[in-house]
Amino acid sequence: MGYKHTQRSWLGWILTGAGFGLVVIAMLFSDRTVVGATLLVITLVLLFASLFFSTLTVSDAGDHLSLRFGPLPVFRAYIVYSDITGVDRARSSLLDGWGIHYIPWRGWTYNIWGFKCVRIQMEQGPVRVGTNDQEALVDLLKEKIETGR
């Protein structure tokens, strides 16, 4: 239970900046209620998304790997070590995107920034976990697979 790594992202700042930019535009359209209200709703969505997806914390939780987006920990995922059949360093693509995505032929992707990831092979299909700490995460997962925990 010693591994814990938090990757920070510029995505939160980008979403926050876009949200505040939309506030300024909404104020310009304040005489048009529908346009202003729509822009304010979009702004709130962007600001909440920035709180949900500005960090990704990956940690060893004993019998499983814990993935938590934050700083508001609304989106979480768990990967049980005994379900892992293989692990290797990989790169995600633009198709995988940032955030949480499922693509039928590529599996699940959990990523907040960059393209470095660890591909975890499971019977259900691959899971990609974005990280800027590839080596340590691969070492942890290989150790867990070898020890059967």
N, C-alpha and C positions, 0 to 999 in steps of 0.2 A: 504494500500500500504506500510505496514511496514516490511513485511517479505522479506529477501534476504539472501541467504546462498550460499557460494561458496565452493565446495568440490575440493580439490586438489588431484592429482593422481601421483603415481609413474610410471604409464604407459607412460607418456611423457618422463620421464628420461630413462626408459627402451628402448623406441623406438629410442631416441637420441643416446644412447650408442650403440645399434645395428647398427644404421646408420653409426656412426663413425668407428665401427669395420669393416663394409663392405667397407668403404673407404680404410682402410689399406689393406684388401684383394684385392680390385680392383687395388691398386697400385702394388701389387705383380704380378697381371696378366696384367699389362699394355702392354706387348708385344702381348697379345691376345686381339685384339680390341673388338670383340663381347662379350667376357666374361667380360672385364673391363667396357664396356659401359652398359651392362646389370646390373652389380652390382651397378654402379653409378645411374642408373635410380631407382633401388630398394631403394638405399640410400636416394634419393630425396623424394620418396614416404614416407619412414619412418620418415624423418625429418618433412615433411609437416603434417603427421598424428600426430606427437608429438605436433605440434603447434595447431592443431585442437582439440585434446582430452586430454589436460593436466589439464583442469578444467571443472567443470559443475556448472553453476550458476542457481539456482532455485529462482524465485522471484515472488511476488504478483504484478500483473500489473492491479489491479482494478477489471476488469471483467473476467480475465483469469490468469492462471499460466503460467509463461514464463520459458522455459528451454533453456539454451544457453551454448554450448560447447565453449571453448576458450583456449588460449587468443585471437586467431583469430576467431571472431564470425561468422563463415561460416555456421555452423549447428545449427539451432534453431527449437523449437517446441512450440506450444501454446495449452493449455488445457482450454477450456472455462468452467467456474465454473457451469453454468447452464446445461451443458451436463453430469456432474458427478452424478452418482446414488449411489455410495458408495465408502468408502475408508478404508483401514486398513494397519497395519504394515505387512510386509512380508519379505521373503528372496528370492533373485534370485538364480539361479543355474548356474553351468558351462555351461549348454545348452543356457542360456540367454546371456552369454558372457559380454564383455565390449564394450562400444560404442553405436551405434544405431542398433537395430535388430528388425525384425518382424518375429515371428514364428506363423503360422496360429492358432494353438490351444492355444497359450500362449499370443498373442497380442504383442504390442510394448514394447520394453525395452530401456530406456535411462540410461546409467550407465557408470562410468569411473573407479570405483575401489570398491572392497569389494562386499559383498552380501546383506547388509541391503538395503531394498528398501521400498517404499510405493506403494501399489497396488491401483490404481484408477480405479474403475469400471465405465464403460460408456456403453451406448447402443451398440456402435460399438465393444465392447470388452474391456478387461483389458489393462491398461497401467502401466508399472512398472517404477518408477523413483528411481534410486539409490541415496542414501543419507547417510551421517553419522550424520544427524540431524532428525531422524525419528519422534520423539515425537513432535517437533515444527511444522514439515510439516503436520503431521496428524491433529494436533490441528487446524492449519490454514484452511485446507481443510474441516474439519468437521464444523468449524465456517461458512465458505463460503456456504456450503450446507444448513445449518440451516437457515441462513439469506437470502438464495435465490439469492446471488450475485455471 
